[in-house]
């Protein structure tokens, strides 16, 4: 694009970030996110959500929290799927207490978790008391 004098816009960056997320290409998506931010553009809710989902899937909840903070600091409101990804990622790590905190925050935001999230929580609960 740059060779032809075309300047990428927010739609281009967000589409590429989402595409790299779907393909599991971590370095590429981080590079694009950095470029987007250097251009003074803001990632979309969908891009943030995809980044959060993919980092949680790879077990990197710490990195996910950094993206979450950046998203909120930029005034982008988390959607249901972002919360669900965080809760499921914490569940995979066995961090039930923090998982419940995120669920509480989600519910206070008047968002309803997906059925898969509730099912995961219900399946995990007997291991805590048993």
DRENTORKOL-3810 file (N, C-alpha, C; in nm, 4 decimals):
REM DRENTORKOL-3810
@n.u->0.0822; n.v->-0.1192; n.w->0.0000; ca.u->0.0000; ca.v->0.0000; ca.w->0.0000; c.u->0.0867; c.v->0.1257; c.w->0.0000
@n.u->0.1884; n.v->0.1267; n.w->0.0878; ca.u->0.2719; ca.v->0.2460; ca.w->0.0968; c.u->0.3487; c.v->0.2705; c.w->-0.0324
@n.u->0.3847; n.v->0.1631; n.w->-0.1046; ca.u->0.4550; ca.v->0.1773; ca.w->-0.2325; c.u->0.3692; c.v->0.2486; c.w->-0.3362
@n.u->0.2390; n.v->0.2374; n.w->-0.3223; ca.u->0.1472; ca.v->0.3009; ca.w->-0.4170; c.u->0.0923; c.v->0.4329; c.w->-0.3643
@n.u->0.1479; n.v->0.4765; n.w->-0.2495; ca.u->0.1051; ca.v->0.6048; ca.w->-0.1935; c.u->-0.0275; c.v->0.6001; c.w->-0.1205
@n.u->-0.0718; n.v->0.4808; n.w->-0.0867; ca.u->-0.1987; ca.v->0.4659; ca.w->-0.0154; c.u->-0.1700; c.v->0.4596; c.w->0.1339
@n.u->-0.2346; n.v->0.5482; n.w->0.2076; ca.u->-0.2157; ca.v->0.5530; ca.w->0.3525; c.u->-0.3227; c.v->0.4662; c.w->0.4177
@n.u->-0.2808; n.v->0.3670; n.w->0.4978; ca.u->-0.3802; ca.v->0.2815; ca.w->0.5646; c.u->-0.4670; c.v->0.3634; c.w->0.6605
@n.u->-0.5948; n.v->0.3331; n.w->0.6614; ca.u->-0.6842; ca.v->0.4001; ca.w->0.7549; c.u->-0.7241; c.v->0.3034; c.w->0.8658
@n.u->-0.8098; n.v->0.3485; n.w->0.9524; ca.u->-0.8509; ca.v->0.2685; ca.w->1.0683; c.u->-0.9162; c.v->0.1373; c.w->1.0256
@n.u->-0.9929; n.v->0.1400; n.w->0.9194; ca.u->-1.0597; ca.v->0.0185; ca.w->0.8720; c.u->-0.9561; c.v->-0.0831; c.w->0.8239
@n.u->-0.8563; n.v->-0.0354; n.w->0.7522; ca.u->-0.7499; ca.v->-0.1238; ca.w->0.7033; c.u->-0.6766; c.v->-0.1893; c.w->0.8196
@n.u->-0.6333; n.v->-0.1057; n.w->0.9159; ca.u->-0.5605; ca.v->-0.1591; ca.w->1.0306; c.u->-0.6452; c.v->-0.2585; c.w->1.1095
@n.u->-0.7682; n.v->-0.2214; n.w->1.1395; ca.u->-0.8541; ca.v->-0.3102; ca.w->1.2178; c.u->-0.8801; c.v->-0.4415; c.w->1.1453
@n.u->-0.8993; n.v->-0.4340; n.w->1.0145; ca.u->-0.9217; ca.v->-0.5571; ca.w->0.9368; c.u->-0.7987; c.v->-0.6469; c.w->0.9394
@n.u->-0.6808; n.v->-0.5875; n.w->0.9225; ca.u->-0.5573; ca.v->-0.6660; ca.w->0.9253; c.u->-0.5318; c.v->-0.7264; c.w->1.0629
@n.u->-0.5553; n.v->-0.6491; n.w->1.1692; ca.u->-0.5372; ca.v->-0.7014; ca.w->1.3055; c.u->-0.6281; c.v->-0.8221; c.w->1.3276
@n.u->-0.7542; n.v->-0.8089; n.w->1.2889; ca.u->-0.8483; ca.v->-0.9197; ca.w->1.3065; c.u->-0.8075; c.v->-1.0402; c.w->1.2228
@n.u->-0.7600; n.v->-1.0158; n.w->1.1019; ca.u->-0.7159; ca.v->-1.1263; ca.w->1.0167; c.u->-0.5964; c.v->-1.1998; c.w->1.0753
@n.u->-0.4974; n.v->-1.1251; n.w->1.1251; ca.u->-0.3809; ca.v->-1.1878; ca.w->1.1868; c.u->-0.4195; c.v->-1.2620; c.w->1.3149
@n.u->-0.5166; n.v->-1.2084; n.w->1.3880; ca.u->-0.5638; ca.v->-1.2787; ca.w->1.5080; c.u->-0.6240; c.v->-1.4132; c.w->1.4701
@n.u->-0.7058; n.v->-1.4131; n.w->1.3666; ca.u->-0.7695; ca.v->-1.5377; ca.w->1.3235; c.u->-0.6669; c.v->-1.6415; c.w->1.2799
@n.u->-0.5555; n.v->-1.5950; n.w->1.2245; ca.u->-0.4497; ca.v->-1.6860; ca.w->1.1787; c.u->-0.3489; c.v->-1.7183; c.w->1.2889
@n.u->-0.3639; n.v->-1.6554; n.w->1.4071; ca.u->-0.2737; ca.v->-1.6830; ca.w->1.5186; c.u->-0.1354; c.v->-1.6209; c.w->1.5036
@n.u->-0.1234; n.v->-1.5193; n.w->1.4237; ca.u->0.0065; ca.v->-1.4552; ca.w->1.3986; c.u->0.0280; c.v->-1.3409; c.w->1.4987
@n.u->0.0822; n.v->-1.3768; n.w->1.6148; ca.u->0.0971; ca.v->-1.2824; ca.w->1.7249; c.u->0.1889; c.v->-1.1650; c.w->1.6917
@n.u->0.3121; n.v->-1.1879; n.w->1.6434; ca.u->0.3999; ca.v->-1.0721; ca.w->1.6182; c.u->0.3410; c.v->-0.9730; c.w->1.5176
@n.u->0.2751; n.v->-1.0239; n.w->1.4156; ca.u->0.2174; ca.v->-0.9373; ca.w->1.3139; c.u->0.1049; c.v->-0.8506; c.w->1.3710
@n.u->0.0210; n.v->-0.9105; n.w->1.4538; ca.u->-0.0906; ca.v->-0.8323; ca.w->1.5077; c.u->-0.0413; c.v->-0.7261; c.w->1.6055
@n.u->0.0639; n.v->-0.7562; n.w->1.6812; ca.u->0.1191; ca.v->-0.6581; ca.w->1.7741; c.u->0.1846; c.v->-0.5450; c.w->1.6958
@n.u->0.2559; n.v->-0.5789; n.w->1.5901; ca.u->0.3208; ca.v->-0.4785; ca.w->1.5044; c.u->0.2162; c.v->-0.3848; c.w->1.4438
@n.u->0.1090; n.v->-0.4407; n.w->1.3924; ca.u->0.0025; ca.v->-0.3590; ca.w->1.3340; c.u->-0.0636; c.v->-0.2699; c.w->1.4392
@n.u->-0.0848; n.v->-0.3247; n.w->1.5571; ca.u->-0.1444; ca.v->-0.2449; ca.w->1.6644; c.u->-0.0534; c.v->-0.1271; c.w->1.6985
@n.u->0.0751; n.v->-0.1524; n.w->1.7079; ca.u->0.1708; ca.v->-0.0453; ca.w->1.7360; c.u->0.1687; c.v->0.0609; c.w->1.6255
@n.u->0.1653; n.v->0.0162; n.w->1.4997; ca.u->0.1602; ca.v->0.1104; ca.w->1.3875; c.u->0.0329; c.v->0.1949; c.w->1.3931
@n.u->-0.0778; n.v->0.1298; n.w->1.4189; ca.u->-0.2065; ca.v->0.1983; ca.w->1.4266; c.u->-0.2010; c.v->0.3074; c.w->1.5336
@n.u->-0.1478; n.v->0.2735; n.w->1.6502; ca.u->-0.1405; ca.v->0.3694; ca.w->1.7601; c.u->-0.0437; c.v->0.4838; c.w->1.7280
@n.u->0.0682; n.v->0.4526; n.w->1.6606; ca.u->0.1641; ca.v->0.5565; ca.w->1.6210; c.u->0.1024; c.v->0.6555; c.w->1.5224
@n.u->0.0087; n.v->0.6074; n.w->1.4435; ca.u->-0.0610; ca.v->0.6938; ca.w->1.3474; c.u->-0.1674; c.v->0.7799; c.w->1.4164
@n.u->-0.1877; n.v->0.7579; n.w->1.5455; ca.u->-0.2886; ca.v->0.8347; ca.w->1.6181; c.u->-0.4294; c.v->0.7818; c.w->1.6004
@n.u->-0.4400; n.v->0.6597; n.w->1.5511; ca.u->-0.5708; ca.v->0.5970; ca.w->1.5312; c.u->-0.6042; c.v->0.5103; c.w->1.6516
@n.u->-0.7284; n.v->0.4730; n.w->1.6628; ca.u->-0.7728; ca.v->0.3912; ca.w->1.7754; c.u->-0.8275; c.v->0.2580; c.w->1.7264
@n.u->-0.7810; n.v->0.1482; n.w->1.7858; ca.u->-0.8373; ca.v->0.0177; ca.w->1.7485; c.u->-0.9870; c.v->0.0134; c.w->1.7790
@n.u->-1.0574; n.v->-0.0629; n.w->1.7001; ca.u->-1.2014; ca.v->-0.0779; ca.w->1.7220; c.u->-1.2277; c.v->-0.1730; c.w->1.8381
@n.u->-1.3497; n.v->-0.1715; n.w->1.8846; ca.u->-1.3915; ca.v->-0.2659; ca.w->1.9879; c.u->-1.3688; c.v->-0.4088; c.w->1.9397
@n.u->-1.3998; n.v->-0.4347; n.w->1.8131; ca.u->-1.3824; ca.v->-0.5699; ca.w->1.7578; c.u->-1.2357; c.v->-0.6109; c.w->1.7584
@n.u->-1.1462; n.v->-0.5196; n.w->1.7252; ca.u->-1.0033; ca.v->-0.5528; ca.w->1.7251; c.u->-0.9535; c.v->-0.5804; c.w->1.8663
@n.u->-0.9907; n.v->-0.4945; n.w->1.9598; ca.u->-0.9512; ca.v->-0.5189; ca.w->2.0990; c.u->-1.0054; c.v->-0.6528; c.w->2.1477
@n.u->-1.1306; n.v->-0.6793; n.w->2.1164; ca.u->-1.1929; ca.v->-0.8036; ca.w->2.1619; c.u->-1.1212; c.v->-0.9245; c.w->2.1027
@n.u->-1.0867; n.v->-0.9178; n.w->1.9763; ca.u->-1.0157; ca.v->-1.0282; ca.w->1.9107; c.u->-0.8776; c.v->-1.0480; c.w->1.9748
@n.u->-0.8069; n.v->-0.9375; n.w->2.0027; ca.u->-0.6758; ca.v->-0.9472; ca.w->2.0687; c.u->-0.6900; c.v->-1.0106; c.w->2.2062
@n.u->-0.7891; n.v->-0.9675; n.w->2.2817; ca.u->-0.8125; ca.v->-1.0215; ca.w->2.4158; c.u->-0.8446; c.v->-1.1705; c.w->2.4073
@n.u->-0.9320; n.v->-1.2063; n.w->2.3161; ca.u->-0.9697; ca.v->-1.3470; ca.w->2.2999; c.u->-0.8486; c.v->-1.4341; c.w->2.2663
@n.u->-0.7674; n.v->-1.3889; n.w->2.1732; ca.u->-0.6539; ca.v->-1.4701; ca.w->2.1299; c.u->-0.5462; c.v->-1.4797; c.w->2.2373
@n.u->-0.5216; n.v->-1.3722; n.w->2.3108; ca.u->-0.4240; ca.v->-1.3802; ca.w->2.4189; c.u->-0.4736; c.v->-1.4722; c.w->2.5304
@n.u->-0.6026; n.v->-1.4689; n.w->2.5597; ca.u->-0.6567; ca.v->-1.5599; ca.w->2.6616; c.u->-0.6463; c.v->-1.7044; c.w->2.6160
@n.u->-0.6730; n.v->-1.7286; n.w->2.4884; ca.u->-0.6645; ca.v->-1.8651; ca.w->2.4352; c.u->-0.5230; c.v->-1.9215; c.w->2.4464
@n.u->-0.4232; n.v->-1.8349; n.w->2.4382; ca.u->-0.2845; ca.v->-1.8808; ca.w->2.4486; c.u->-0.2354; c.v->-1.8816; c.w->2.5922
@n.u->-0.3258; n.v->-1.8528; n.w->2.6864; ca.u->-0.2898; ca.v->-1.8589; ca.w->2.8280; c.u->-0.2159; c.v->-1.7373; c.w->2.8792
@n.u->-0.2151; n.v->-1.6311; n.w->2.8026; ca.u->-0.1420; ca.v->-1.5114; ca.w->2.8414; c.u->-0.2372; c.v->-1.4059; c.w->2.8978
@n.u->-0.2921; n.v->-1.4354; n.w->3.0151; ca.u->-0.3904; ca.v->-1.3468; ca.w->3.0756; c.u->-0.3253; c.v->-1.2150; c.w->3.1188
@n.u->-0.1985; n.v->-1.2181; n.w->3.1576; ca.u->-0.1289; ca.v->-1.0954; ca.w->3.1958; c.u->-0.1250; c.v->-0.9952; c.w->3.0819
@n.u->-0.0897; n.v->-1.0407; n.w->2.9637; ca.u->-0.0879; ca.v->-0.9550; ca.w->2.8450; c.u->-0.2290; c.v->-0.9088; c.w->2.8125
@n.u->-0.3251; n.v->-0.9952; n.w->2.8351; ca.u->-0.4641; ca.v->-0.9607; ca.w->2.8093; c.u->-0.5072; c.v->-0.8444; c.w->2.8968
@n.u->-0.4669; n.v->-0.8460; n.w->3.0210; ca.u->-0.5038; ca.v->-0.7371; ca.w->3.1121; c.u->-0.4459; c.v->-0.6045; c.w->3.0655
@n.u->-0.3272; n.v->-0.6069; n.w->3.0064; ca.u->-0.2670; ca.v->-0.4841; ca.w->2.9534; c.u->-0.3507; c.v->-0.4298; c.w->2.8375
@n.u->-0.3962; n.v->-0.5182; n.w->2.7482; ca.u->-0.4819; ca.v->-0.4750; ca.w->2.6382; c.u->-0.6149; c.v->-0.4227; c.w->2.6911
@n.u->-0.6673; n.v->-0.4897; n.w->2.7922; ca.u->-0.7945; ca.v->-0.4477; ca.w->2.8514; c.u->-0.7815; c.v->-0.3061; c.w->2.9073
@n.u->-0.6744; n.v->-0.2830; n.w->2.9830; ca.u->-0.6523; ca.v->-0.1510; ca.w->3.0419; c.u->-0.6389; c.v->-0.0452; c.w->2.9334
@n.u->-0.5626; n.v->-0.0767; n.w->2.8291; ca.u->-0.5455; ca.v->0.0172; ca.w->2.7189; c.u->-0.6798; c.v->0.0476; c.w->2.6535
@n.u->-0.7610; n.v->-0.0547; n.w->2.6334; ca.u->-0.8920; ca.v->-0.0384; ca.w->2.5723; c.u->-0.9780; c.v->0.0564; c.w->2.6553
@n.u->-0.9858; n.v->0.0318; n.w->2.7841; ca.u->-1.0687; ca.v->0.1132; ca.w->2.8723; c.u->-1.0132; c.v->0.2557; c.w->2.8821
@n.u->-0.8797; n.v->0.2676; n.w->2.8926; ca.u->-0.8168; ca.v->0.3997; ca.w->2.8999; c.u->-0.8456; c.v->0.4837; c.w->2.7755
@n.u->-0.8660; n.v->0.4180; n.w->2.6627; ca.u->-0.8957; ca.v->0.4894; ca.w->2.5384; c.u->-1.0456; c.v->0.5137; c.w->2.5198
@n.u->-1.1253; n.v->0.4740; n.w->2.6187; ca.u->-1.2689; ca.v->0.4992; ca.w->2.6120; c.u->-1.3469; c.v->0.3993; c.w->2.5293
@n.u->-1.2853; n.v->0.2848; n.w->2.5014; ca.u->-1.3543; ca.v->0.1801; ca.w->2.4259; c.u->-1.4198; c.v->0.0860; c.w->2.5264
@n.u->-1.5499; n.v->0.0734; n.w->2.5189; ca.u->-1.6242; ca.v->-0.0090; ca.w->2.6144; c.u->-1.6119; c.v->-0.1572; c.w->2.5789
@n.u->-1.5719; n.v->-0.2402; n.w->2.6768; ca.u->-1.5651; ca.v->-0.3855; ca.w->2.6523; c.u->-1.7040; c.v->-0.4429; c.w->2.6236
@n.u->-1.7057; n.v->-0.5402; n.w->2.5348; ca.u->-1.8320; ca.v->-0.6069; ca.w->2.5026; c.u->-1.8345; c.v->-0.7447; c.w->2.5683
@n.u->-1.9475; n.v->-0.8105; n.w->2.5581; ca.u->-1.9685; ca.v->-0.9413; ca.w->2.6206; c.u->-1.8557; c.v->-1.0383; c.w->2.5880
@n.u->-1.8172; n.v->-1.0462; n.w->2.4624; ca.u->-1.7169; ca.v->-1.1444; ca.w->2.4205; c.u->-1.5811; c.v->-1.1201; c.w->2.4857
@n.u->-1.5491; n.v->-0.9943; n.w->2.5115; ca.u->-1.4221; ca.v->-0.9632; ca.w->2.5792; c.u->-1.4264; c.v->-1.0149; c.w->2.7226
@n.u->-1.5366; n.v->-0.9905; n.w->2.7911; ca.u->-1.5509; ca.v->-1.0417; ca.w->2.9276; c.u->-1.5488; c.v->-1.1938; c.w->2.9294
@n.u->-1.6230; n.v->-1.2544; n.w->2.8387; ca.u->-1.6269; ca.v->-1.4005; ca.w->2.8327; c.u->-1.4869; c.v->-1.4582; c.w->2.8123
@n.u->-1.4107; n.v->-1.3984; n.w->2.7228; ca.u->-1.2749; ca.v->-1.4468; ca.w->2.6969; c.u->-1.1887; c.v->-1.4368; c.w->2.8217
@n.u->-1.1987; n.v->-1.3247; n.w->2.8920; ca.u->-1.1198; ca.v->-1.3062; ca.w->3.0135; c.u->-1.1592; c.v->-1.4086; c.w->3.1201
@n.u->-1.2875; n.v->-1.4284; n.w->3.1390; ca.u->-1.3357; ca.v->-1.5238; ca.w->3.2392; c.u->-1.2908; c.v->-1.6657; c.w->3.2047
@n.u->-1.3038; n.v->-1.7039; n.w->3.0793; ca.u->-1.2624; ca.v->-1.8384; ca.w->3.0379; c.u->-1.1108; c.v->-1.8553; c.w->3.0476
@n.u->-1.0365; n.v->-1.7496; n.w->3.0163; ca.u->-0.8909; ca.v->-1.7557; ca.w->3.0292; c.u->-0.8482; c.v->-1.7744; c.w->3.1737
@n.u->-0.9125; n.v->-1.7035; n.w->3.2638; ca.u->-0.8824; ca.v->-1.7183; ca.w->3.4069; c.u->-0.9222; c.v->-1.8568; c.w->3.4561
@n.u->-1.0311; n.v->-1.9091; n.w->3.4022; ca.u->-1.0747; ca.v->-2.0431; ca.w->3.4400; c.u->-0.9704; c.v->-2.1461; c.w->3.4014
@n.u->-0.9131; n.v->-2.1316; n.w->3.2829; ca.u->-0.8092; ca.v->-2.2243; ca.w->3.2373; c.u->-0.6883; c.v->-2.2227; c.w->3.3307
@n.u->-0.6643; n.v->-2.1099; n.w->3.3932; ca.u->-0.5518; ca.v->-2.0974; ca.w->3.4853; c.u->-0.5900; c.v->-2.1377; c.w->3.6270
@n.u->-0.7187; n.v->-2.1709; n.w->3.6477; ca.u->-0.7642; ca.v->-2.2116; ca.w->3.7803; c.u->-0.7769; c.v->-2.0964; c.w->3.8779
@n.u->-0.7923; n.v->-1.9772; n.w->3.8267; ca.u->-0.8007; ca.v->-1.8589; ca.w->3.9112; c.u->-0.9472; c.v->-1.8226; c.w->3.9340
@n.u->-1.0132; n.v->-1.9025; n.w->4.0176; ca.u->-1.1570; ca.v->-1.8889; ca.w->4.0374; c.u->-1.1941; c.v->-1.7558; c.w->4.1026
@n.u->-1.1171; n.v->-1.7100; n.w->4.1996; ca.u->-1.1508; ca.v->-1.5854; ca.w->4.2699; c.u->-1.1519; c.v->-1.4670; c.w->4.1734
@n.u->-1.0480; n.v->-1.4565; n.w->4.0923; ca.u->-1.0423; ca.v->-1.3449; ca.w->3.9972; c.u->-1.1486; c.v->-1.3610; c.w->3.8883
@n.u->-1.1734; n.v->-1.4839; n.w->3.8527; ca.u->-1.2779; ca.v->-1.5141; ca.w->3.7549; c.u->-1.4127; c.v->-1.4609; c.w->3.8039
@n.u->-1.4405; n.v->-1.4818; n.w->3.9304; ca.u->-1.5662; ca.v->-1.4347; ca.w->3.9881; c.u->-1.5712; c.v->-1.2822; c.w->3.9932
@n.u->-1.4566; n.v->-1.2190; n.w->4.0172; ca.u->-1.4517; ca.v->-1.0726; ca.w->4.0168; c.u->-1.4861; c.v->-1.0182; c.w->3.8782
@n.u->-1.4303; n.v->-1.0814; n.w->3.7749; ca.u->-1.4597; ca.v->-1.0372; ca.w->3.6381; c.u->-1.6074; c.v->-1.0602; c.w->3.6045
@n.u->-1.6619; n.v->-1.1721; n.w->3.6502; ca.u->-1.8036; ca.v->-1.1989; ca.w->3.6275; c.u->-1.8882; c.v->-1.0921; c.w->3.6960
@n.u->-1.8523; n.v->-1.0566; n.w->3.8188; ca.u->-1.9247; ca.v->-0.9521; ca.w->3.8909; c.u->-1.9199; c.v->-0.8188; c.w->3.8177
@n.u->-1.8024; n.v->-0.7837; n.w->3.7682; ca.u->-1.7867; ca.v->-0.6585; ca.w->3.6932; c.u->-1.8705; c.v->-0.6619; c.w->3.5662
@n.u->-1.8713; n.v->-0.7764; n.w->3.5020; ca.u->-1.9501; ca.v->-0.7924; ca.w->3.3800; c.u->-2.0985; c.v->-0.7715; c.w->3.4090
@n.u->-2.1460; n.v->-0.8344; n.w->3.5146; ca.u->-2.2870; ca.v->-0.8227; ca.w->3.5493; c.u->-2.3228; c.v->-0.6801; c.w->3.5914
@n.u->-2.2315; n.v->-0.6126; n.w->3.6611; ca.u->-2.2551; ca.v->-0.4724; ca.w->3.6998; c.u->-2.2632; c.v->-0.3831; c.w->3.5770
@n.u->-2.1957; n.v->-0.4228; n.w->3.4714; ca.u->-2.2000; ca.v->-0.3477; ca.w->3.3456; c.u->-2.3250; c.v->-0.3812; c.w->3.2645
@n.u->-2.4111; n.v->-0.4629; n.w->3.3235; ca.u->-2.5373; ca.v->-0.5051; ca.w->3.2613; c.u->-2.5161; c.v->-0.5882; c.w->3.1344
@n.u->-2.4087; n.v->-0.6677; n.w->3.1371; ca.u->-2.3811; ca.v->-0.7597; ca.w->3.0267; c.u->-2.4053; c.v->-0.9016; c.w->3.0746
@n.u->-2.4633; n.v->-0.9819; n.w->2.9894; ca.u->-2.4954; ca.v->-1.1200; ca.w->3.0233; c.u->-2.3938; c.v->-1.2136; c.w->2.9583
@n.u->-2.3258; n.v->-1.2951; n.w->3.0397; ca.u->-2.2293; ca.v->-1.3904; ca.w->2.9822; c.u->-2.2986; c.v->-1.4884; c.w->2.8878
@n.u->-2.2202; n.v->-1.5388; n.w->2.7939; ca.u->-2.2704; ca.v->-1.6420; ca.w->2.7041; c.u->-2.2934; c.v->-1.7707; c.w->2.7828
@n.u->-2.3746; n.v->-1.8583; n.w->2.7302; ca.u->-2.4029; ca.v->-1.9858; ca.w->2.7964; c.u->-2.2755; c.v->-2.0652; c.w->2.8245
@n.u->-2.1807; n.v->-2.0638; n.w->2.7299; ca.u->-2.0559; ca.v->-2.1384; ca.w->2.7476; c.u->-1.9815; c.v->-2.0925; c.w->2.8732
@n.u->-1.9851; n.v->-1.9641; n.w->2.8990; ca.u->-1.9169; ca.v->-1.9097; ca.w->3.0171; c.u->-1.9842; c.v->-1.9608; c.w->3.1440
@n.u->-2.1163; n.v->-1.9547; n.w->3.1501; ca.u->-2.1884; ca.v->-2.0064; ca.w->3.2667; c.u->-2.1642; c.v->-2.1555; c.w->3.2854
@n.u->-2.1683; n.v->-2.2307; n.w->3.1762; ca.u->-2.1457; ca.v->-2.3750; ca.w->3.1850; c.u->-2.0067; c.v->-2.4061; c.w->3.2390
@n.u->-1.9085; n.v->-2.3308; n.w->3.1966; ca.u->-1.7716; ca.v->-2.3498; ca.w->3.2443; c.u->-1.7630; c.v->-2.3221; c.w->3.3934
@n.u->-1.8275; n.v->-2.2158; n.w->3.4376; ca.u->-1.8265; ca.v->-2.1809; ca.w->3.5801; c.u->-1.8952; c.v->-2.2884; c.w->3.6630
@n.u->-2.0070; n.v->-2.3372; n.w->3.6143; ca.u->-2.0816; ca.v->-2.4400; ca.w->3.6870; c.u->-2.0013; c.v->-2.5699; c.w->3.6951
@n.u->-1.9310; n.v->-2.6055; n.w->3.5886; ca.u->-1.8493; ca.v->-2.7274; ca.w->3.5883; c.u->-1.7302; c.v->-2.7136; c.w->3.6811
@n.u->-1.6777; n.v->-2.5943; n.w->3.6960; ca.u->-1.5594; ca.v->-2.5725; ca.w->3.7790; c.u->-1.5947; c.v->-2.5687; c.w->3.9272
@n.u->-1.7132; n.v->-2.5214; n.w->3.9619; ca.u->-1.7521; ca.v->-2.5015; ca.w->4.1009; c.u->-1.7413; c.v->-2.6273; c.w->4.1880
@n.u->-1.7881; n.v->-2.7459; n.w->4.1433; ca.u->-1.7771; ca.v->-2.8640; ca.w->4.2298; c.u->-1.6322; c.v->-2.8988; c.w->4.2681
@n.u->-1.5372; n.v->-2.8664; n.w->4.1826; ca.u->-1.3972; ca.v->-2.8930; ca.w->4.2161; c.u->-1.3496; c.v->-2.8066; c.w->4.3317
@n.u->-1.4114; n.v->-2.6933; n.w->4.3490; ca.u->-1.3714; ca.v->-2.6043; ca.w->4.4586; c.u->-1.4196; c.v->-2.6545; c.w->4.5935
@n.u->-1.5407; n.v->-2.7090; n.w->4.5976; ca.u->-1.5980; ca.v->-2.7500; ca.w->4.7265; c.u->-1.5740; c.v->-2.8975; c.w->4.7561
@n.u->-1.5346; n.v->-2.9729; n.w->4.6547; ca.u->-1.5185; ca.v->-3.1165; ca.w->4.6699; c.u->-1.3821; c.v->-3.1534; c.w->4.7033
END
